[in-house]
Amino acid sequence: MIRRLGEKNIIGERVAEARGFRRPQLTQDALSGKLARLGLQLDRAAIAKIENNHRRVLDYELKAIAEALRVQVDWLLGGKR
């Protein structure tokens, strides 16, 4: 996976994809709620910015996002499922 100029992270596409795996689909607001229960405050706008590569993701945020989405950190970083 090659980052394009101007991208702030490499997980945005995978976060959106993982939300779509869930039935019913997990909304950005619902993901925000799951993250809040894990102690991480990211609102819907922040999640949208992550998904659109307009916001950097810190290591502890990456870990919490993976846990909330029930995926591996490596997968979010572009690894195989």
N, C-alpha and C positions, 0 to 999 in steps of 0.2 A: 504494500500500500504506500503510495507516494502522496505526501501532503502538497496541496496546491498553495500557491502564494496567497496570503491573506487568511487562510484557515487558522482558527484558534485551537482546534482540537481534532482528534481523529475518531472520536467515539460517537459523534452526533448522529450519523446515519444509523448506527447500530442501536442507539437508544430508541430512536423512532421505530426501528424494525422490531425491537423487543417489546415495545408497548403494543405493537400490532399483533404479536403472537398470542396475546391473552384473549380469551373469549369470556365475556365481552372485552373488547379492546380497552386497554388502560389509557385513560385520558392523561394529559399533562397535569391537570389538577389532581387527579387520583395519585399519580406518581409523586407529586409534591407532598401529598398527605402521607404516603408511605415513608418518604424520606424524613418528614417531620417526626414520625413515630420512631425513627432510627436516630433522631437527634440532629438531623441536618436540615437547615432551613433554606430551601430553594423554592421560590414561587414558580407559578406557571410560566411567567415571562422569562425567568432564568433558564428553565428547561427548554423553552422554545429557542432561546439564544444558543444553548448547547447544541440542540438538534440542527440548527442552521449554521453552525460553526462560527458564531459571532461572540462566543464566550469561552474563555479558557476553563479547564477543569483541573482542580487540585487533586492530589493523590487521595486524600481522605474522602473527597467527593466521589471519585471514581469507585472506590471501594463500597461506599454506601449505595451508589446507583446500581452497581452490580448486584448487591444483596437485595435491594428493593425489586429489581427486575427478575431476580432468580436466574441470573446468568453468570458466567465466569468473567472475571476481569480481562483475562486473555482474549476472550471472544469479543468483548467491547473494543479491545485494542486492535481488532482485525484478524484474530486467530480463527481457527476452524471451530465449529460448534461441537 
